[in-house]
């Protein structure tokens, strides 16, 4: 087989190849280069002797000190990793381009699974896959980061939460998940969708930053992402109209009190007494929320997701820590999945997670028919060993310093 390598692939052609592959992901579609606009980039591909594309790679290029660069292929390249001739050809050419740009390394972490299983089977022995792919990549000279578990150990998380979305998915959710969704509705949660809710979403993200004492992306980053994806960006915000909900509760409390004055069966009396107690307690909490917020509306949580024809990626979610009892995050997550079901999007990625599978966010995600995707991991073709090892050792500290600076800002 004769192959040809290209560095100026048409974005639409590259995207179509990625979307139709079993390694489909937003990080390898051309729009991601516009999101990462502080990096240079290259849209590469390989065609066979008939001119058909058989491999693609969106390469992000970070400028480094002393005129050097770092080549990074997030969640790629996209190709048949069992075709050794193709894999060898692709990396030979990527390395050649990297050396032209004085890259200290060519880094990549393909969407090739090592394990994949229902989260409910996490304590079982789940079979491994693609060990031969790892061995072959090593034989080409790629250094494997290993089977890392923690997000901080690699550029992209090795573990990812994912859901296969069927039209009837709601019928298969756990009862406790459905109860949480219904609780959010019962407590007055309203969902708003549209780019005009960006600032409200940023407020929800700020709640998360304060709670976790971390610095996430700023409003400019989120606005750019939404502009890049356009109609394929989904900004959702859950809000509570405090005044309206308080008035509704006051009406229900009055109804309970009036009913308890009449003749009731023991069962009826118990229902009204419990309802009165619950509504009274919730009303007091809403009064406190209103006093804290200083206004009649409270932002509960927000989500920013982007999608292509076959998959959605939920990139960010922020929550108001003072309103967790309302369970709005369950309703908002379900709205995203519902959108997928209604639009024929069969895969919904909930994003990266710690490989221990026991942190709070992972536990939350597991309420939604979650699969654990454990990729084969991150690899590096090291092209300038002294500089690369200094960078690799210092990079985590650079990230922490940048986060602290953003936090102060």
C-alpha positions in Angstrom: 0.0 0.0 0.0 1.3 3.4 -1.0 0.5 6.3 1.3 0.7 10.1 1.0 1.0 12.5 4.0 -0.7 15.9 4.0 -0.3 18.9 6.3 -3.0 21.1 4.8 -6.1 18.9 5.1 -9.5 20.5 4.4 -11.1 21.0 7.8 -14.5 19.7 6.6 -12.9 16.6 5.1 -10.9 15.9 8.3 -14.0 16.4 10.5 -16.1 14.0 8.4 -13.4 11.3 8.7 -13.2 11.8 12.5 -17.0 11.9 13.1 -17.5 8.7 11.1 -14.8 6.8 12.9 -15.1 4.7 16.1 -12.6 7.1 17.7 -14.9 10.1 17.2 -14.1 13.0 19.6 -14.3 16.7 19.6 -10.6 17.1 20.5 -9.6 15.8 17.0 -12.1 17.8 15.0 -10.9 21.1 13.4 -12.9 23.4 15.7 -10.8 22.4 18.7 -7.8 24.2 17.1 -9.9 27.5 17.2 -10.8 26.8 20.8 -7.1 26.4 21.6 -6.2 29.6 19.8 -3.1 30.2 22.0 -1.5 27.2 20.2 -0.4 26.9 16.6 -1.9 23.9 14.8 -1.7 21.7 11.8 -4.4 19.6 10.1 -2.7 16.5 8.9 -4.0 13.4 7.1 -2.9 10.3 5.3 -4.4 9.1 2.0 -4.1 5.8 0.3 -3.2 5.1 -3.4 -6.9 5.8 -4.3 -6.9 9.1 -2.6 -9.1 8.0 0.3 -8.3 9.4 3.7 -7.2 6.6 6.1 -5.8 8.6 9.0 -6.0 12.1 10.5 -4.4 14.1 13.2 -5.1 17.6 14.5 -1.7 18.6 15.9 -1.5 21.4 18.4 1.8 23.2 18.5 2.9 25.0 21.7 5.7 27.5 21.4 8.4 26.9 24.0 11.5 28.8 25.1 14.6 29.0 22.9 12.7 28.6 19.7 11.5 25.1 20.5 8.0 23.7 20.4 5.8 20.8 21.7 3.7 18.8 19.3 0.6 17.4 20.9 -2.2 15.3 19.3 -5.1 15.3 21.8 -7.2 12.1 21.7 -5.5 11.1 18.4 -4.3 10.4 15.8 -7.5 8.8 14.4 -6.7 5.7 12.4 -6.7 1.9 12.5 -4.0 1.1 15.1 -3.9 -2.5 14.0 -2.6 -1.5 10.6 1.1 -1.4 11.5 2.2 0.0 8.1 -0.2 2.9 8.4 0.6 3.6 12.0 4.4 3.6 11.2 3.9 5.9 8.2 1.8 8.4 10.1 4.2 8.8 13.0 7.3 8.9 10.8 5.7 11.9 9.0 4.5 13.5 12.2 8.0 13.3 13.7 9.5 14.7 10.6 7.2 17.7 10.8 7.9 18.0 14.5 11.7 18.1 13.9 11.2 20.9 11.4 9.6 23.0 14.1 12.3 22.1 16.7 9.8 20.1 18.8 11.1 18.7 22.0 8.6 15.9 21.8 5.6 14.5 19.8 2.9 13.8 22.5 -0.3 11.9 21.8 -3.0 10.0 23.7 -5.3 8.2 21.2 -8.9 7.3 21.9 -8.1 3.6 21.9 -9.5 1.7 24.8 -7.6 -0.5 27.3 -10.8 -1.3 29.2 -14.5 -0.3 28.8 -17.2 -1.4 31.2 -20.4 -0.4 33.0 -19.5 1.5 36.2 -21.6 -1.0 38.1 -19.0 -3.6 37.3 -16.0 -1.5 38.5 -15.2 -4.0 41.2 -15.2 -6.9 38.8 -12.2 -8.1 36.7 -12.8 -6.4 33.3 -11.0 -7.7 30.3 -8.2 -5.6 28.7 -8.0 -4.6 25.1 -5.4 -3.4 22.6 -2.3 -4.5 24.5 -0.8 -5.2 21.1 -1.2 -1.6 20.1 0.7 -0.4 23.2 3.5 -2.9 22.4 3.7 -1.8 18.8 3.9 1.9 19.7 6.7 1.2 22.1 8.5 -0.7 19.4 8.4 2.5 17.3 10.2 4.3 20.1 7.2 5.9 21.8 7.5 6.2 25.6 4.4 5.1 27.4 3.4 7.2 30.5 1.9 4.0 31.9 -1.5 3.1 33.3 -2.0 6.4 35.2 -5.0 6.9 37.4 -5.0 10.5 38.4 -6.0 13.4 36.1 -2.9 15.5 37.0 -0.6 12.8 35.7 -1.3 13.3 32.0 -2.3 16.1 29.6 -5.7 14.6 29.1 -7.4 12.2 31.7 -6.9 8.5 30.9 -10.3 7.7 32.4 -13.4 9.1 30.9 -17.1 8.8 31.8 -19.4 8.0 28.9 -23.0 7.1 28.2 -24.5 5.3 25.2 -27.7 7.2 24.6 -30.8 5.2 23.5 -34.2 6.9 22.9 -35.7 5.0 25.9 -32.7 5.7 28.2 -34.9 7.4 30.8 -36.8 4.2 31.5 -33.5 2.6 32.5 -32.3 5.2 35.0 -32.2 4.2 38.7 -35.2 5.3 40.7 -33.0 7.5 42.9 -31.8 9.4 39.8 -35.4 9.9 38.6 -36.4 11.0 42.1 -33.6 13.6 42.1 -34.8 14.9 38.6 -38.4 15.1 39.8 -37.2 16.8 43.1 -35.6 19.6 41.0 -38.8 20.2 39.1 -40.9 20.1 42.3 -38.7 22.7 44.0 -39.3 25.1 41.1 -36.1 24.7 39.0 -36.4 26.4 35.6 -34.0 25.6 32.8 -32.9 28.2 30.2 -30.9 27.4 27.1 -29.1 29.8 24.8 -25.9 31.7 24.2 -27.4 34.7 26.0 -27.1 32.9 29.3 -23.3 32.8 29.2 -22.8 35.2 32.1 -25.2 33.2 34.3 -23.2 30.1 33.4 -20.0 31.8 34.4 -21.6 32.7 37.7 -22.3 29.0 38.3 -18.7 28.2 37.4 -17.4 30.8 39.9 -19.4 29.0 42.6 -17.4 25.8 41.8 -14.1 27.7 41.8 -14.9 29.2 45.3 -16.0 25.8 46.7 -13.0 23.8 45.4 -10.5 26.7 45.8 -9.4 26.3 42.2 -9.2 28.6 39.1 -11.0 27.4 36.0 -11.5 29.1 32.6 -12.6 32.7 32.4 -15.5 34.2 30.5 -13.5 35.1 27.4 -12.5 31.4 27.0 -16.1 30.2 27.3 -17.3 32.9 24.9 -14.7 31.9 22.4 -15.7 28.3 22.7 -19.4 29.1 22.1 -18.6 31.3 19.1 -16.4 28.5 17.6 -19.1 25.8 18.0 -22.0 28.2 17.2 -25.2 26.2 17.0 -23.3 23.1 18.2 -22.7 24.7 21.6 -25.2 24.1 24.3 -25.3 26.6 27.2 -27.8 25.7 29.9 -28.6 27.3 33.2 -30.9 26.2 35.9 -32.5 29.0 38.0 -34.9 29.4 40.8 -37.4 32.3 41.0 -37.3 32.7 44.7 -40.3 35.0 45.0 -42.5 32.8 42.8 -41.5 29.6 44.7 -42.0 31.2 48.1 -45.5 32.4 47.1 -46.3 28.9 45.8 -45.1 27.3 49.1 -47.1 29.8 51.2 -50.2 28.8 49.3 -49.5 25.1 49.9 -48.9 25.7 53.5 -52.2 27.5 53.8 -53.9 24.6 52.1 -52.3 22.1 54.5 -53.3 24.2 57.5 -56.9 24.5 56.3 -57.2 20.8 55.6 -55.9 19.9 59.1 -58.8 21.8 60.6 -61.3 19.4 59.1 -62.1 15.8 59.6 -59.4 13.5 58.2 -58.5 9.9 58.2 -55.3 9.0 60.0 -53.6 8.6 56.6 -54.8 11.9 55.2 -53.8 13.7 58.4 -50.3 12.2 58.1 -49.9 13.3 54.5 -50.9 16.9 55.3 -48.7 17.0 58.4 -45.7 15.8 56.5 -46.4 18.2 53.7 -46.8 21.1 56.1 -43.5 20.3 57.8 -41.6 19.9 54.5 -43.0 23.0 52.9 -42.5 25.1 56.0 -38.8 24.0 56.2 -38.3 24.7 52.5 -39.9 28.1 52.8 -37.4 29.1 55.6 -34.5 27.9 53.5 -35.7 30.0 50.6 -36.0 33.0 52.8 -32.4 32.6 53.8 -31.4 32.1 50.2 -33.2 35.3 49.2 -31.4 37.2 51.9 -28.0 35.8 50.8 -28.6 36.4 47.1 -30.1 39.9 47.7 -32.5 39.3 44.8 -35.5 37.3 43.7 -33.6 34.9 41.4 -30.9 32.4 42.3 -28.6 30.6 39.8 -28.5 26.9 40.7 -26.1 25.4 38.2 -24.9 25.7 34.6 -23.6 23.4 31.9 -21.6 24.1 28.7 -21.6 21.2 26.2 -20.6 21.0 22.5 -21.4 18.3 20.0 -21.1 17.0 16.5 -23.4 14.7 14.6 -22.6 11.5 16.6 -21.4 12.7 20.0 -21.7 15.3 22.7 -19.0 16.4 25.1 -20.1 18.0 28.4 -17.1 20.2 29.0 -18.0 22.2 32.1 -20.6 22.2 34.9 -20.8 24.6 37.9 -23.0 24.3 40.9 -24.3 26.7 43.6 -23.2 25.0 46.9 -26.0 26.6 48.8 -28.6 25.0 46.6 -27.5 21.3 46.3 -30.7 20.2 48.1 -32.7 21.3 45.0 -30.9 18.7 42.9 -30.9 21.0 39.8 -27.7 19.4 38.5 -29.6 16.1 37.9 -32.2 17.9 35.9 -29.6 19.8 33.9 -27.6 16.7 33.1 -30.7 14.9 32.1 -31.6 17.8 29.7 -28.3 17.3 27.9 -28.9 13.6 27.6 -32.5 14.2 26.5 -31.1 16.6 23.8 -28.9 13.8 22.5 -31.8 11.3 22.4 -34.0 13.7 20.5 -31.3 14.6 18.0 -29.9 11.1 17.3 -26.6 11.7 19.1 -25.7 8.3 20.3 -22.7 9.0 22.6 -22.5 11.5 25.4 -19.2 12.1 27.1 -19.3 13.3 30.7 -15.6 14.2 30.6 -12.5 13.0 32.4 -12.4 11.6 35.9 -10.0 10.1 38.5 -9.2 6.5 37.9 -10.0 5.7 41.6 -13.7 6.1 40.6 -14.6 7.2 44.1 -14.5 11.0 44.0 -17.8 12.9 44.4 -18.1 14.0 40.7 -17.6 10.5 39.4 -20.2 9.2 41.9 -22.6 11.8 40.5 -21.9 10.9 36.9 -22.5 7.2 37.7 -26.2 8.0 38.2 -26.6 8.3 34.4 -26.0 4.8 33.0 -22.3 5.6 32.9 -19.6 3.5 31.2 -16.0 3.8 32.3 -13.6 4.3 29.4 -10.0 3.6 30.2 -7.7 4.5 27.4 -4.4 3.0 26.6 -2.8 6.2 27.8 -0.3 9.0 26.9 2.8 8.4 24.7 5.7 10.6 23.8 8.3 10.5 21.0 11.0 12.4 22.8 13.0 14.4 20.2 15.1 16.6 22.5 15.7 14.5 25.7 17.5 17.1 27.9 14.9 19.9 27.3 12.0 17.5 27.3 12.8 16.0 30.7 13.3 19.4 32.2 9.9 20.5 30.7 8.1 17.3 31.8 9.3 17.7 35.4 8.5 21.5 35.6 5.2 21.5 33.7 3.0 20.5 36.6 4.4 23.4 38.6 3.8 25.7 35.7 0.2 24.7 35.6 -0.2 25.2 39.4 1.4 28.6 39.2 -0.9 29.6 36.3 -3.9 28.4 38.2 -2.9 30.5 41.3 -2.5 33.6 39.1 -6.0 33.1 37.5 -7.4 32.5 41.0 -6.0 35.9 42.2 -7.4 37.6 39.1 
